[in-house]
Amino acid sequence: MHPRVLPYHTPQSVCAGVSGMPAREMSDAEIELHIQSLGRLMVKAMAEENRQEALHWRQAETLAISQRSPVQQARQAKTVKKITVESGFPWIFS
């Protein structure tokens, strides 16, 4: 595995670029869980009609996604392709 360092995020820290908490190394599995949790926080903020907070969580999620290892990126691309083909949209990859 290729560990990366990601800061812990709060809506306020994403735009400021400073979380106030120390960064630590995260495994591939932890990165995926982190991305999922950020997505849930974004959806929650949207459900509460808090657009600003939802945008902050989306930025944090985008940052976390960018920190995926090459192995994770390849796995994600393969999964997306498989789901797309199984859903009847193989022309996307033609």
Phi and psi restraints in degrees (range 20) as a CNS / XPLOR table:
assign (resid 1 and name C) (resid 2 and name N)
       (resid 2 and name CA) (resid 2 and name C) 1.0 -114.0 20.0 2
assign (resid 2 and name N) (resid 2 and name CA)
       (resid 2 and name C) (resid 3 and name N) 1.0 94.6 20.0 2
assign (resid 2 and name C) (resid 3 and name N)
       (resid 3 and name CA) (resid 3 and name C) 1.0 -70.4 20.0 2
assign (resid 3 and name N) (resid 3 and name CA)
       (resid 3 and name C) (resid 4 and name N) 1.0 141.7 20.0 2
assign (resid 3 and name C) (resid 4 and name N)
       (resid 4 and name CA) (resid 4 and name C) 1.0 -119.4 20.0 2
assign (resid 4 and name N) (resid 4 and name CA)
       (resid 4 and name C) (resid 5 and name N) 1.0 165.0 20.0 2
assign (resid 4 and name C) (resid 5 and name N)
       (resid 5 and name CA) (resid 5 and name C) 1.0 -110.1 20.0 2
assign (resid 5 and name N) (resid 5 and name CA)
       (resid 5 and name C) (resid 6 and name N) 1.0 123.7 20.0 2
assign (resid 5 and name C) (resid 6 and name N)
       (resid 6 and name CA) (resid 6 and name C) 1.0 -126.9 20.0 2
assign (resid 6 and name N) (resid 6 and name CA)
       (resid 6 and name C) (resid 7 and name N) 1.0 141.8 20.0 2
assign (resid 6 and name C) (resid 7 and name N)
       (resid 7 and name CA) (resid 7 and name C) 1.0 -75.8 20.0 2
assign (resid 7 and name N) (resid 7 and name CA)
       (resid 7 and name C) (resid 8 and name N) 1.0 156.0 20.0 2
assign (resid 7 and name C) (resid 8 and name N)
       (resid 8 and name CA) (resid 8 and name C) 1.0 -75.4 20.0 2
assign (resid 8 and name N) (resid 8 and name CA)
       (resid 8 and name C) (resid 9 and name N) 1.0 141.9 20.0 2
assign (resid 8 and name C) (resid 9 and name N)
       (resid 9 and name CA) (resid 9 and name C) 1.0 -113.7 20.0 2
assign (resid 9 and name N) (resid 9 and name CA)
       (resid 9 and name C) (resid 10 and name N) 1.0 143.5 20.0 2
assign (resid 9 and name C) (resid 10 and name N)
       (resid 10 and name CA) (resid 10 and name C) 1.0 -127.1 20.0 2
assign (resid 10 and name N) (resid 10 and name CA)
       (resid 10 and name C) (resid 11 and name N) 1.0 159.6 20.0 2
assign (resid 10 and name C) (resid 11 and name N)
       (resid 11 and name CA) (resid 11 and name C) 1.0 -55.8 20.0 2
assign (resid 11 and name N) (resid 11 and name CA)
       (resid 11 and name C) (resid 12 and name N) 1.0 -37.1 20.0 2
assign (resid 11 and name C) (resid 12 and name N)
       (resid 12 and name CA) (resid 12 and name C) 1.0 -71.0 20.0 2
assign (resid 12 and name N) (resid 12 and name CA)
       (resid 12 and name C) (resid 13 and name N) 1.0 -31.5 20.0 2
assign (resid 12 and name C) (resid 13 and name N)
       (resid 13 and name CA) (resid 13 and name C) 1.0 -79.2 20.0 2
assign (resid 13 and name N) (resid 13 and name CA)
       (resid 13 and name C) (resid 14 and name N) 1.0 -23.3 20.0 2
assign (resid 13 and name C) (resid 14 and name N)
       (resid 14 and name CA) (resid 14 and name C) 1.0 -63.6 20.0 2
assign (resid 14 and name N) (resid 14 and name CA)
       (resid 14 and name C) (resid 15 and name N) 1.0 -49.3 20.0 2
assign (resid 14 and name C) (resid 15 and name N)
       (resid 15 and name CA) (resid 15 and name C) 1.0 -72.2 20.0 2
assign (resid 15 and name N) (resid 15 and name CA)
       (resid 15 and name C) (resid 16 and name N) 1.0 -35.7 20.0 2
assign (resid 15 and name C) (resid 16 and name N)
       (resid 16 and name CA) (resid 16 and name C) 1.0 -73.3 20.0 2
assign (resid 16 and name N) (resid 16 and name CA)
       (resid 16 and name C) (resid 17 and name N) 1.0 -23.0 20.0 2
assign (resid 16 and name C) (resid 17 and name N)
       (resid 17 and name CA) (resid 17 and name C) 1.0 79.9 20.0 2
assign (resid 17 and name N) (resid 17 and name CA)
       (resid 17 and name C) (resid 18 and name N) 1.0 7.5 20.0 2
assign (resid 17 and name C) (resid 18 and name N)
       (resid 18 and name CA) (resid 18 and name C) 1.0 -132.3 20.0 2
assign (resid 18 and name N) (resid 18 and name CA)
       (resid 18 and name C) (resid 19 and name N) 1.0 126.8 20.0 2
assign (resid 18 and name C) (resid 19 and name N)
       (resid 19 and name CA) (resid 19 and name C) 1.0 -93.7 20.0 2
assign (resid 19 and name N) (resid 19 and name CA)
       (resid 19 and name C) (resid 20 and name N) 1.0 -20.0 20.0 2
assign (resid 19 and name C) (resid 20 and name N)
       (resid 20 and name CA) (resid 20 and name C) 1.0 81.3 20.0 2
assign (resid 20 and name N) (resid 20 and name CA)
       (resid 20 and name C) (resid 21 and name N) 1.0 -5.3 20.0 2
assign (resid 20 and name C) (resid 21 and name N)
       (resid 21 and name CA) (resid 21 and name C) 1.0 -121.5 20.0 2
assign (resid 21 and name N) (resid 21 and name CA)
       (resid 21 and name C) (resid 22 and name N) 1.0 151.9 20.0 2
assign (resid 21 and name C) (resid 22 and name N)
       (resid 22 and name CA) (resid 22 and name C) 1.0 -68.4 20.0 2
assign (resid 22 and name N) (resid 22 and name CA)
       (resid 22 and name C) (resid 23 and name N) 1.0 147.0 20.0 2
assign (resid 22 and name C) (resid 23 and name N)
       (resid 23 and name CA) (resid 23 and name C) 1.0 -81.2 20.0 2
assign (resid 23 and name N) (resid 23 and name CA)
       (resid 23 and name C) (resid 24 and name N) 1.0 157.6 20.0 2
assign (resid 23 and name C) (resid 24 and name N)
       (resid 24 and name CA) (resid 24 and name C) 1.0 -147.0 20.0 2
assign (resid 24 and name N) (resid 24 and name CA)
       (resid 24 and name C) (resid 25 and name N) 1.0 161.1 20.0 2
assign (resid 24 and name C) (resid 25 and name N)
       (resid 25 and name CA) (resid 25 and name C) 1.0 -70.3 20.0 2
assign (resid 25 and name N) (resid 25 and name CA)
       (resid 25 and name C) (resid 26 and name N) 1.0 143.0 20.0 2
assign (resid 25 and name C) (resid 26 and name N)
       (resid 26 and name CA) (resid 26 and name C) 1.0 -127.7 20.0 2
assign (resid 26 and name N) (resid 26 and name CA)
       (resid 26 and name C) (resid 27 and name N) 1.0 139.7 20.0 2
assign (resid 26 and name C) (resid 27 and name N)
       (resid 27 and name CA) (resid 27 and name C) 1.0 -77.1 20.0 2
assign (resid 27 and name N) (resid 27 and name CA)
       (resid 27 and name C) (resid 28 and name N) 1.0 170.9 20.0 2
assign (resid 27 and name C) (resid 28 and name N)
       (resid 28 and name CA) (resid 28 and name C) 1.0 -56.8 20.0 2
assign (resid 28 and name N) (resid 28 and name CA)
       (resid 28 and name C) (resid 29 and name N) 1.0 -45.3 20.0 2
assign (resid 28 and name C) (resid 29 and name N)
       (resid 29 and name CA) (resid 29 and name C) 1.0 -62.7 20.0 2
assign (resid 29 and name N) (resid 29 and name CA)
       (resid 29 and name C) (resid 30 and name N) 1.0 -41.1 20.0 2
assign (resid 29 and name C) (resid 30 and name N)
       (resid 30 and name CA) (resid 30 and name C) 1.0 -66.1 20.0 2
assign (resid 30 and name N) (resid 30 and name CA)
       (resid 30 and name C) (resid 31 and name N) 1.0 -38.3 20.0 2
assign (resid 30 and name C) (resid 31 and name N)
       (resid 31 and name CA) (resid 31 and name C) 1.0 -60.2 20.0 2
assign (resid 31 and name N) (resid 31 and name CA)
       (resid 31 and name C) (resid 32 and name N) 1.0 -45.5 20.0 2
assign (resid 31 and name C) (resid 32 and name N)
       (resid 32 and name CA) (resid 32 and name C) 1.0 -63.4 20.0 2
assign (resid 32 and name N) (resid 32 and name CA)
       (resid 32 and name C) (resid 33 and name N) 1.0 -42.2 20.0 2
assign (resid 32 and name C) (resid 33 and name N)
       (resid 33 and name CA) (resid 33 and name C) 1.0 -63.7 20.0 2
assign (resid 33 and name N) (resid 33 and name CA)
       (resid 33 and name C) (resid 34 and name N) 1.0 -39.1 20.0 2
assign (resid 33 and name C) (resid 34 and name N)
       (resid 34 and name CA) (resid 34 and name C) 1.0 -63.2 20.0 2
assign (resid 34 and name N) (resid 34 and name CA)
       (resid 34 and name C) (resid 35 and name N) 1.0 -44.7 20.0 2
assign (resid 34 and name C) (resid 35 and name N)
       (resid 35 and name CA) (resid 35 and name C) 1.0 -61.0 20.0 2
assign (resid 35 and name N) (resid 35 and name CA)
       (resid 35 and name C) (resid 36 and name N) 1.0 -44.5 20.0 2
assign (resid 35 and name C) (resid 36 and name N)
       (resid 36 and name CA) (resid 36 and name C) 1.0 -62.2 20.0 2
assign (resid 36 and name N) (resid 36 and name CA)
       (resid 36 and name C) (resid 37 and name N) 1.0 -42.9 20.0 2
assign (resid 36 and name C) (resid 37 and name N)
       (resid 37 and name CA) (resid 37 and name C) 1.0 -67.0 20.0 2
assign (resid 37 and name N) (resid 37 and name CA)
       (resid 37 and name C) (resid 38 and name N) 1.0 -37.8 20.0 2
assign (resid 37 and name C) (resid 38 and name N)
       (resid 38 and name CA) (resid 38 and name C) 1.0 -64.7 20.0 2
assign (resid 38 and name N) (resid 38 and name CA)
       (resid 38 and name C) (resid 39 and name N) 1.0 -38.6 20.0 2
assign (resid 38 and name C) (resid 39 and name N)
       (resid 39 and name CA) (resid 39 and name C) 1.0 -62.6 20.0 2
assign (resid 39 and name N) (resid 39 and name CA)
       (resid 39 and name C) (resid 40 and name N) 1.0 -41.9 20.0 2
assign (resid 39 and name C) (resid 40 and name N)
       (resid 40 and name CA) (resid 40 and name C) 1.0 -64.0 20.0 2
assign (resid 40 and name N) (resid 40 and name CA)
       (resid 40 and name C) (resid 41 and name N) 1.0 -39.5 20.0 2
assign (resid 40 and name C) (resid 41 and name N)
       (resid 41 and name CA) (resid 41 and name C) 1.0 -65.0 20.0 2
assign (resid 41 and name N) (resid 41 and name CA)
       (resid 41 and name C) (resid 42 and name N) 1.0 -37.1 20.0 2
assign (resid 41 and name C) (resid 42 and name N)
       (resid 42 and name CA) (resid 42 and name C) 1.0 -64.5 20.0 2
assign (resid 42 and name N) (resid 42 and name CA)
       (resid 42 and name C) (resid 43 and name N) 1.0 -46.7 20.0 2
assign (resid 42 and name C) (resid 43 and name N)
       (resid 43 and name CA) (resid 43 and name C) 1.0 -62.1 20.0 2
assign (resid 43 and name N) (resid 43 and name CA)
       (resid 43 and name C) (resid 44 and name N) 1.0 -41.0 20.0 2
assign (resid 43 and name C) (resid 44 and name N)
       (resid 44 and name CA) (resid 44 and name C) 1.0 -60.9 20.0 2
assign (resid 44 and name N) (resid 44 and name CA)
       (resid 44 and name C) (resid 45 and name N) 1.0 -45.6 20.0 2
assign (resid 44 and name C) (resid 45 and name N)
       (resid 45 and name CA) (resid 45 and name C) 1.0 -63.6 20.0 2
assign (resid 45 and name N) (resid 45 and name CA)
       (resid 45 and name C) (resid 46 and name N) 1.0 -38.0 20.0 2
assign (resid 45 and name C) (resid 46 and name N)
       (resid 46 and name CA) (resid 46 and name C) 1.0 -65.3 20.0 2
assign (resid 46 and name N) (resid 46 and name CA)
       (resid 46 and name C) (resid 47 and name N) 1.0 -41.6 20.0 2
assign (resid 46 and name C) (resid 47 and name N)
       (resid 47 and name CA) (resid 47 and name C) 1.0 -62.7 20.0 2
assign (resid 47 and name N) (resid 47 and name CA)
       (resid 47 and name C) (resid 48 and name N) 1.0 -30.7 20.0 2
assign (resid 47 and name C) (resid 48 and name N)
       (resid 48 and name CA) (resid 48 and name C) 1.0 -86.5 20.0 2
assign (resid 48 and name N) (resid 48 and name CA)
       (resid 48 and name C) (resid 49 and name N) 1.0 4.5 20.0 2
assign (resid 48 and name C) (resid 49 and name N)
       (resid 49 and name CA) (resid 49 and name C) 1.0 58.9 20.0 2
assign (resid 49 and name N) (resid 49 and name CA)
       (resid 49 and name C) (resid 50 and name N) 1.0 34.3 20.0 2
assign (resid 49 and name C) (resid 50 and name N)
       (resid 50 and name CA) (resid 50 and name C) 1.0 -103.7 20.0 2
assign (resid 50 and name N) (resid 50 and name CA)
       (resid 50 and name C) (resid 51 and name N) 1.0 82.6 20.0 2
assign (resid 50 and name C) (resid 51 and name N)
       (resid 51 and name CA) (resid 51 and name C) 1.0 -60.7 20.0 2
assign (resid 51 and name N) (resid 51 and name CA)
       (resid 51 and name C) (resid 52 and name N) 1.0 -42.0 20.0 2
assign (resid 51 and name C) (resid 52 and name N)
       (resid 52 and name CA) (resid 52 and name C) 1.0 -61.9 20.0 2
assign (resid 52 and name N) (resid 52 and name CA)
       (resid 52 and name C) (resid 53 and name N) 1.0 -46.1 20.0 2
assign (resid 52 and name C) (resid 53 and name N)
       (resid 53 and name CA) (resid 53 and name C) 1.0 -65.9 20.0 2
assign (resid 53 and name N) (resid 53 and name CA)
       (resid 53 and name C) (resid 54 and name N) 1.0 -39.7 20.0 2
assign (resid 53 and name C) (resid 54 and name N)
       (resid 54 and name CA) (resid 54 and name C) 1.0 -59.8 20.0 2
assign (resid 54 and name N) (resid 54 and name CA)
       (resid 54 and name C) (resid 55 and name N) 1.0 -41.8 20.0 2
assign (resid 54 and name C) (resid 55 and name N)
       (resid 55 and name CA) (resid 55 and name C) 1.0 -64.1 20.0 2
assign (resid 55 and name N) (resid 55 and name CA)
       (resid 55 and name C) (resid 56 and name N) 1.0 -38.6 20.0 2
assign (resid 55 and name C) (resid 56 and name N)
       (resid 56 and name CA) (resid 56 and name C) 1.0 -62.5 20.0 2
assign (resid 56 and name N) (resid 56 and name CA)
       (resid 56 and name C) (resid 57 and name N) 1.0 -46.1 20.0 2
assign (resid 56 and name C) (resid 57 and name N)
       (resid 57 and name CA) (resid 57 and name C) 1.0 -65.1 20.0 2
assign (resid 57 and name N) (resid 57 and name CA)
       (resid 57 and name C) (resid 58 and name N) 1.0 -34.9 20.0 2
assign (resid 57 and name C) (resid 58 and name N)
       (resid 58 and name CA) (resid 58 and name C) 1.0 -64.9 20.0 2
assign (resid 58 and name N) (resid 58 and name CA)
       (resid 58 and name C) (resid 59 and name N) 1.0 -40.2 20.0 2
assign (resid 58 and name C) (resid 59 and name N)
       (resid 59 and name CA) (resid 59 and name C) 1.0 -63.2 20.0 2
assign (resid 59 and name N) (resid 59 and name CA)
       (resid 59 and name C) (resid 60 and name N) 1.0 -41.2 20.0 2
assign (resid 59 and name C) (resid 60 and name N)
       (resid 60 and name CA) (resid 60 and name C) 1.0 -64.8 20.0 2
assign (resid 60 and name N) (resid 60 and name CA)
       (resid 60 and name C) (resid 61 and name N) 1.0 -40.2 20.0 2
assign (resid 60 and name C) (resid 61 and name N)
       (resid 61 and name CA) (resid 61 and name C) 1.0 -64.3 20.0 2
assign (resid 61 and name N) (resid 61 and name CA)
       (resid 61 and name C) (resid 62 and name N) 1.0 -42.7 20.0 2
assign (resid 61 and name C) (resid 62 and name N)
       (resid 62 and name CA) (resid 62 and name C) 1.0 -60.7 20.0 2
assign (resid 62 and name N) (resid 62 and name CA)
       (resid 62 and name C) (resid 63 and name N) 1.0 -42.1 20.0 2
assign (resid 62 and name C) (resid 63 and name N)
       (resid 63 and name CA) (resid 63 and name C) 1.0 -61.8 20.0 2
assign (resid 63 and name N) (resid 63 and name CA)
       (resid 63 and name C) (resid 64 and name N) 1.0 -45.9 20.0 2
assign (resid 63 and name C) (resid 64 and name N)
       (resid 64 and name CA) (resid 64 and name C) 1.0 -63.2 20.0 2
assign (resid 64 and name N) (resid 64 and name CA)
       (resid 64 and name C) (resid 65 and name N) 1.0 -40.8 20.0 2
assign (resid 64 and name C) (resid 65 and name N)
       (resid 65 and name CA) (resid 65 and name C) 1.0 -61.6 20.0 2
assign (resid 65 and name N) (resid 65 and name CA)
       (resid 65 and name C) (resid 66 and name N) 1.0 -38.7 20.0 2
assign (resid 65 and name C) (resid 66 and name N)
       (resid 66 and name CA) (resid 66 and name C) 1.0 -67.2 20.0 2
assign (resid 66 and name N) (resid 66 and name CA)
       (resid 66 and name C) (resid 67 and name N) 1.0 -15.5 20.0 2
assign (resid 66 and name C) (resid 67 and name N)
       (resid 67 and name CA) (resid 67 and name C) 1.0 -94.8 20.0 2
assign (resid 67 and name N) (resid 67 and name CA)
       (resid 67 and name C) (resid 68 and name N) 1.0 6.3 20.0 2
assign (resid 67 and name C) (resid 68 and name N)
       (resid 68 and name CA) (resid 68 and name C) 1.0 -63.0 20.0 2
assign (resid 68 and name N) (resid 68 and name CA)
       (resid 68 and name C) (resid 69 and name N) 1.0 145.8 20.0 2
assign (resid 68 and name C) (resid 69 and name N)
       (resid 69 and name CA) (resid 69 and name C) 1.0 -72.2 20.0 2
assign (resid 69 and name N) (resid 69 and name CA)
       (resid 69 and name C) (resid 70 and name N) 1.0 162.4 20.0 2
assign (resid 69 and name C) (resid 70 and name N)
       (resid 70 and name CA) (resid 70 and name C) 1.0 -56.1 20.0 2
assign (resid 70 and name N) (resid 70 and name CA)
       (resid 70 and name C) (resid 71 and name N) 1.0 -36.0 20.0 2
assign (resid 70 and name C) (resid 71 and name N)
       (resid 71 and name CA) (resid 71 and name C) 1.0 -64.4 20.0 2
assign (resid 71 and name N) (resid 71 and name CA)
       (resid 71 and name C) (resid 72 and name N) 1.0 -44.5 20.0 2
assign (resid 71 and name C) (resid 72 and name N)
       (resid 72 and name CA) (resid 72 and name C) 1.0 -63.4 20.0 2
assign (resid 72 and name N) (resid 72 and name CA)
       (resid 72 and name C) (resid 73 and name N) 1.0 -41.5 20.0 2
assign (resid 72 and name C) (resid 73 and name N)
       (resid 73 and name CA) (resid 73 and name C) 1.0 -62.2 20.0 2
assign (resid 73 and name N) (resid 73 and name CA)
       (resid 73 and name C) (resid 74 and name N) 1.0 -43.1 20.0 2
assign (resid 73 and name C) (resid 74 and name N)
       (resid 74 and name CA) (resid 74 and name C) 1.0 -64.8 20.0 2
assign (resid 74 and name N) (resid 74 and name CA)
       (resid 74 and name C) (resid 75 and name N) 1.0 -42.7 20.0 2
assign (resid 74 and name C) (resid 75 and name N)
       (resid 75 and name CA) (resid 75 and name C) 1.0 -62.4 20.0 2
assign (resid 75 and name N) (resid 75 and name CA)
       (resid 75 and name C) (resid 76 and name N) 1.0 -42.9 20.0 2
assign (resid 75 and name C) (resid 76 and name N)
       (resid 76 and name CA) (resid 76 and name C) 1.0 -63.9 20.0 2
assign (resid 76 and name N) (resid 76 and name CA)
       (resid 76 and name C) (resid 77 and name N) 1.0 -44.3 20.0 2
assign (resid 76 and name C) (resid 77 and name N)
       (resid 77 and name CA) (resid 77 and name C) 1.0 -62.5 20.0 2
assign (resid 77 and name N) (resid 77 and name CA)
       (resid 77 and name C) (resid 78 and name N) 1.0 -41.0 20.0 2
assign (resid 77 and name C) (resid 78 and name N)
       (resid 78 and name CA) (resid 78 and name C) 1.0 -64.9 20.0 2
assign (resid 78 and name N) (resid 78 and name CA)
       (resid 78 and name C) (resid 79 and name N) 1.0 -41.8 20.0 2
assign (resid 78 and name C) (resid 79 and name N)
       (resid 79 and name CA) (resid 79 and name C) 1.0 -64.2 20.0 2
assign (resid 79 and name N) (resid 79 and name CA)
       (resid 79 and name C) (resid 80 and name N) 1.0 -45.3 20.0 2
assign (resid 79 and name C) (resid 80 and name N)
       (resid 80 and name CA) (resid 80 and name C) 1.0 -62.0 20.0 2
assign (resid 80 and name N) (resid 80 and name CA)
       (resid 80 and name C) (resid 81 and name N) 1.0 -43.7 20.0 2
assign (resid 80 and name C) (resid 81 and name N)
       (resid 81 and name CA) (resid 81 and name C) 1.0 -62.5 20.0 2
assign (resid 81 and name N) (resid 81 and name CA)
       (resid 81 and name C) (resid 82 and name N) 1.0 -44.5 20.0 2
assign (resid 81 and name C) (resid 82 and name N)
       (resid 82 and name CA) (resid 82 and name C) 1.0 -61.7 20.0 2
assign (resid 82 and name N) (resid 82 and name CA)
       (resid 82 and name C) (resid 83 and name N) 1.0 -47.3 20.0 2
assign (resid 82 and name C) (resid 83 and name N)
       (resid 83 and name CA) (resid 83 and name C) 1.0 -63.2 20.0 2
assign (resid 83 and name N) (resid 83 and name CA)
       (resid 83 and name C) (resid 84 and name N) 1.0 -42.2 20.0 2
assign (resid 83 and name C) (resid 84 and name N)
       (resid 84 and name CA) (resid 84 and name C) 1.0 -63.6 20.0 2
assign (resid 84 and name N) (resid 84 and name CA)
       (resid 84 and name C) (resid 85 and name N) 1.0 -45.5 20.0 2
assign (resid 84 and name C) (resid 85 and name N)
       (resid 85 and name CA) (resid 85 and name C) 1.0 -65.6 20.0 2
assign (resid 85 and name N) (resid 85 and name CA)
       (resid 85 and name C) (resid 86 and name N) 1.0 -44.2 20.0 2
assign (resid 85 and name C) (resid 86 and name N)
       (resid 86 and name CA) (resid 86 and name C) 1.0 -65.2 20.0 2
assign (resid 86 and name N) (resid 86 and name CA)
       (resid 86 and name C) (resid 87 and name N) 1.0 -25.5 20.0 2
assign (resid 86 and name C) (resid 87 and name N)
       (resid 87 and name CA) (resid 87 and name C) 1.0 -84.2 20.0 2
assign (resid 87 and name N) (resid 87 and name CA)
       (resid 87 and name C) (resid 88 and name N) 1.0 -2.8 20.0 2
assign (resid 87 and name C) (resid 88 and name N)
       (resid 88 and name CA) (resid 88 and name C) 1.0 92.1 20.0 2
assign (resid 88 and name N) (resid 88 and name CA)
       (resid 88 and name C) (resid 89 and name N) 1.0 22.0 20.0 2
assign (resid 88 and name C) (resid 89 and name N)
       (resid 89 and name CA) (resid 89 and name C) 1.0 -120.9 20.0 2
assign (resid 89 and name N) (resid 89 and name CA)
       (resid 89 and name C) (resid 90 and name N) 1.0 48.6 20.0 2
assign (resid 89 and name C) (resid 90 and name N)
       (resid 90 and name CA) (resid 90 and name C) 1.0 -67.1 20.0 2
assign (resid 90 and name N) (resid 90 and name CA)
       (resid 90 and name C) (resid 91 and name N) 1.0 -19.7 20.0 2
assign (resid 90 and name C) (resid 91 and name N)
       (resid 91 and name CA) (resid 91 and name C) 1.0 -63.4 20.0 2
assign (resid 91 and name N) (resid 91 and name CA)
       (resid 91 and name C) (resid 92 and name N) 1.0 -19.5 20.0 2
assign (resid 91 and name C) (resid 92 and name N)
       (resid 92 and name CA) (resid 92 and name C) 1.0 -62.0 20.0 2
assign (resid 92 and name N) (resid 92 and name CA)
       (resid 92 and name C) (resid 93 and name N) 1.0 -33.0 20.0 2
assign (resid 92 and name C) (resid 93 and name N)
       (resid 93 and name CA) (resid 93 and name C) 1.0 -103.1 20.0 2
assign (resid 93 and name N) (resid 93 and name CA)
       (resid 93 and name C) (resid 94 and name N) 1.0 14.3 20.0 2
